[in-house]
């Protein structure tokens, strides 16, 4: 087996790809001669494929995986994990905000006997809205899945091969690896790393809308808490309705006060209708998730590979 694999999903950063491979090579070649760099091109709307073809032709250590369409970062990681052959597998975004030079720190920590080593960001030079968006996303994800989400941890991490094999056994169509790594367990550690600004000046493709969609989809796939919240919410509404009914009876019989019936009926109908629609919406999301799972579709499709022997 190869000693070290570095998997990087590539999307929207064509000008950084050569620098990415150069810095990864400089970081891992002193550690071992047996390494591979797996670039997973997630159907980026630019010339990333052409650049990856050139890099793979120049360097046999670099392997290219071209997905048939844009499947998203988590599916791209899944494709990279399935092809990675290393005893240790590093995941690294292509934007160079996490310096590849610090792969060495993760690798040496893993060699101490840890199966998972996360990189924790010391500083976040992102904009206020980007930072707050990440904060809201992690809070929402943690609340909906009953897990603890560390905002300082991103996709930069190293896993032993048995962790990668364990995650491959999970048959989830919708994947979110920060939660999957928590679920599989294993011995875990953290290493502080620097977090830089994107040198190409582009913004992250993860908008607030995409973050919220990912949080909702992941919460439905990994937890039934949303369904439990419906039960709690329904119980609270029932208790409030009982208290309101008691108050109306007291107001009518004891205080002899006239209560307008149409106002009460109108408000009650709209209130109950809103609750029913919300409940049906949550249940529909779960049914949709079940529908996705029972079809057993792959989470990605590969159109072409480079430097990969089958």
C-alpha positions in Angstrom: 0.0 0.0 0.0 0.9 3.6 -0.4 2.0 5.3 2.8 0.2 8.7 2.4 -2.7 9.9 0.2 -3.7 13.5 0.0 -7.3 14.0 -1.3 -8.4 17.4 -2.5 -11.8 18.2 -4.0 -11.3 20.8 -6.7 -13.9 23.4 -7.6 -13.6 27.0 -8.7 -9.9 27.4 -8.1 -8.1 26.7 -11.4 -5.3 29.2 -10.8 -4.4 27.5 -7.5 -4.1 23.9 -8.7 -0.4 24.0 -9.7 0.6 25.8 -6.5 -1.5 23.3 -4.5 0.3 20.3 -6.0 3.7 22.0 -5.6 3.1 22.7 -1.9 1.7 19.3 -1.2 4.7 17.6 -2.9 7.1 19.8 -0.9 5.3 18.8 2.3 4.9 15.0 1.9 8.0 14.0 -0.1 10.4 14.5 2.9 8.0 12.3 4.9 7.8 9.4 2.5 8.6 8.5 -1.1 5.4 6.5 -1.3 2.6 9.0 -1.6 -0.2 10.1 -4.0 -2.1 13.3 -4.6 -5.8 12.6 -5.5 -7.4 15.6 -7.2 -11.2 15.2 -7.5 -12.6 17.6 -10.0 -16.2 18.3 -9.1 -17.4 19.5 -12.6 -16.0 23.0 -12.1 -17.2 25.6 -14.7 -13.7 26.5 -15.7 -10.5 25.0 -17.2 -9.7 22.9 -14.0 -9.9 19.7 -16.0 -7.3 20.8 -18.6 -4.9 21.9 -15.8 -5.3 18.6 -13.9 -4.7 16.7 -17.2 -1.4 18.6 -17.6 -0.4 18.0 -14.0 -1.1 14.3 -14.2 0.9 14.0 -17.4 3.9 15.7 -15.7 3.7 13.9 -12.3 2.8 10.2 -11.8 2.2 10.9 -8.1 -0.9 13.0 -9.0 -4.1 11.1 -9.8 -7.1 12.8 -11.4 -10.8 11.9 -10.9 -13.3 13.7 -13.0 -17.0 13.5 -11.8 -19.7 13.3 -14.4 -21.5 16.4 -12.9 -21.3 18.6 -9.8 -22.1 16.4 -6.9 -20.9 18.7 -4.1 -17.9 18.7 -1.8 -18.9 15.7 0.4 -19.6 13.5 -2.6 -16.2 14.6 -4.1 -14.5 13.6 -0.8 -16.3 10.2 -1.0 -14.9 9.6 -4.5 -11.4 10.5 -3.3 -11.7 8.2 -0.2 -12.8 5.3 -2.4 -9.8 5.7 -4.7 -7.2 6.6 -2.0 -4.8 3.7 -1.2 -2.7 5.2 1.5 -2.2 3.9 5.0 -3.0 7.5 6.0 -5.4 9.7 4.1 -5.2 13.5 4.3 -8.2 15.7 3.2 -7.4 19.2 2.1 -9.4 21.9 0.3 -8.0 23.3 -2.9 -8.1 26.9 -1.9 -4.8 26.8 0.0 -6.3 28.5 3.1 -4.9 25.6 5.1 -1.1 25.4 4.2 -0.1 22.0 2.9 3.2 22.4 4.8 1.3 21.5 8.0 0.4 18.1 6.7 3.7 17.1 8.4 2.2 18.1 11.8 -0.9 16.0 11.2 1.1 13.0 10.0 3.5 13.0 12.9 0.7 13.2 15.3 -1.1 10.3 13.6 2.1 8.3 13.9 1.9 8.6 17.6 -1.1 6.2 17.5 -4.1 8.3 16.6 -6.5 7.2 13.9 -8.0 10.7 13.3 -6.2 14.0 13.7 -8.2 17.2 13.0 -6.6 20.5 12.1 -8.0 23.3 14.3 -7.7 26.8 12.9 -5.9 29.3 15.2 -7.2 32.3 13.4 -10.0 32.9 10.9 -9.2 35.8 8.5 -12.6 35.5 6.9 -15.2 38.3 6.6 -17.7 39.0 9.4 -20.5 37.5 7.4 -18.5 34.4 6.5 -17.6 33.9 10.1 -21.1 34.5 11.4 -22.5 32.2 8.6 -20.2 29.4 9.7 -21.2 30.0 13.4 -24.9 29.8 12.5 -24.3 26.7 10.4 -22.5 24.9 13.2 -25.0 25.9 15.9 -27.9 24.7 13.7 -26.1 21.5 12.8 -25.2 20.7 16.4 -28.8 21.5 17.6 -30.5 19.3 14.9 -28.2 16.4 15.3 -27.5 16.4 19.0 -23.8 16.6 18.4 -21.0 19.0 19.4 -19.7 20.9 16.3 -16.2 22.5 16.7 -16.1 25.7 14.6 -12.3 25.6 14.5 -12.3 22.3 12.6 -12.7 22.2 8.8 -12.0 19.6 6.2 -8.2 19.6 6.9 -7.6 16.3 8.7 -5.8 12.9 8.5 -7.3 9.5 8.9 -5.8 6.0 9.2 -6.9 3.6 6.4 -9.2 1.7 8.8 -11.2 4.9 9.5 -11.6 5.4 5.8 -12.8 1.8 5.4 -15.2 2.2 8.3 -16.8 5.3 6.8 -17.1 3.5 3.4 -19.2 0.9 5.2 -21.8 3.5 6.0 -24.4 3.3 3.3 -25.7 6.9 3.6 -26.6 8.6 0.3 -26.3 12.1 1.9 -22.9 12.2 3.5 -21.4 14.7 5.9 -17.9 13.5 7.0 -17.5 15.7 10.1 -20.5 13.8 11.6 -19.5 10.5 10.1 -16.1 10.6 11.7 -17.7 11.3 15.1 -20.0 8.3 14.6 -17.3 5.8 13.7 -15.2 6.8 16.7 -11.5 5.7 17.0 -8.7 7.5 18.8 -8.7 11.2 18.0 -6.4 14.2 18.4 -6.2 17.8 17.3 -3.4 19.9 16.0 -3.4 23.8 15.7 -2.8 25.1 12.2 -2.8 28.5 10.5 -5.7 29.6 8.3 -4.8 31.9 5.5 -6.8 34.2 3.1 -7.5 32.8 -0.4 -4.7 34.1 -2.6 -6.9 34.1 -5.8 -9.2 36.6 -4.1 -12.3 34.5 -4.8 -15.1 33.9 -2.3 -16.0 30.5 -1.0 -18.7 28.7 -3.1 -20.5 27.8 0.1 -23.1 30.5 0.4 -25.4 30.9 3.4 -28.2 29.3 1.5 -26.1 26.2 0.7 -25.0 26.0 4.3 -28.5 25.9 5.5 -29.6 23.4 2.9 -26.6 21.2 3.9 -27.5 21.5 7.6 -31.2 20.5 7.0 -30.3 17.6 4.7 -27.6 16.3 7.1 -29.9 16.7 10.1 -32.6 14.7 8.4 -30.1 12.0 7.3 -28.3 11.6 10.6 -31.0 12.3 13.3 -34.7 12.0 14.1 -34.5 15.0 16.4 -36.7 17.1 14.0 -39.5 14.5 14.4 -39.1 14.6 18.2 -39.3 18.4 18.1 -42.7 18.1 16.4 -43.9 16.0 19.3 -42.6 18.5 21.9 -44.1 21.4 19.9 -47.4 19.7 19.6 -47.5 19.0 23.3 -46.8 22.7 24.1 -49.5 23.9 21.7 -52.0 21.5 23.2 -51.2 22.8 26.7 -51.5 26.4 25.5 -54.8 25.6 23.9 -56.1 24.0 27.1 -55.0 27.1 29.1 -56.6 29.4 26.6 -59.9 27.4 26.8 -59.9 27.6 30.6 -59.2 31.3 30.4 -62.1 31.9 28.0 -64.5 29.8 30.2 -63.5 31.8 33.3 -63.8 35.1 31.4 -67.3 34.1 30.1 -68.8 32.5 33.2 -67.1 34.1 36.1 -66.4 37.6 34.8 -69.5 37.7 32.5 -67.5 39.2 29.6 -68.6 38.8 25.9 -65.9 37.1 23.8 -66.1 37.6 20.0 -66.5 34.1 18.5 -65.4 34.8 14.9 -62.1 36.4 16.0 -61.2 33.4 18.2 -62.2 31.0 15.4 -60.3 32.9 12.7 -57.0 33.1 14.7 -57.3 29.4 15.8 -57.8 28.2 12.3 -54.9 30.0 10.9 -52.7 29.0 13.8 -53.6 25.3 13.6 -53.2 25.4 9.8 -49.7 26.8 10.1 -48.7 24.1 12.5 -50.1 21.3 10.4 -48.4 22.6 7.3 -45.0 22.9 9.1 -45.4 19.4 10.5 -46.3 18.0 7.1 -43.3 19.8 5.7 -40.9 18.2 8.1 -42.4 14.7 7.6 -42.2 15.3 3.8 -38.4 16.0 4.1 -37.9 12.7 6.0 -40.0 10.9 3.4 -37.9 12.5 0.6 -34.7 11.4 2.4 -36.0 7.8 2.7 -36.9 7.9 -1.0 -33.3 8.9 -1.8 -31.9 6.1 0.4 -34.1 3.3 -0.9 -33.1 4.0 -4.5 -29.5 3.0 -3.6 -28.1 5.5 -6.1 -24.3 6.2 -5.8 -23.4 9.5 -4.2 -21.2 10.3 -7.2 -20.3 9.1 -10.8 -16.9 9.2 -12.4 -16.5 10.1 -16.0 -12.8 9.7 -16.3 -9.7 8.9 -14.2 -6.0 9.7 -14.7 -3.0 7.7 -13.4 -5.3 5.3 -11.6 -4.9 1.6 -12.2 -8.1 -0.5 -12.0 
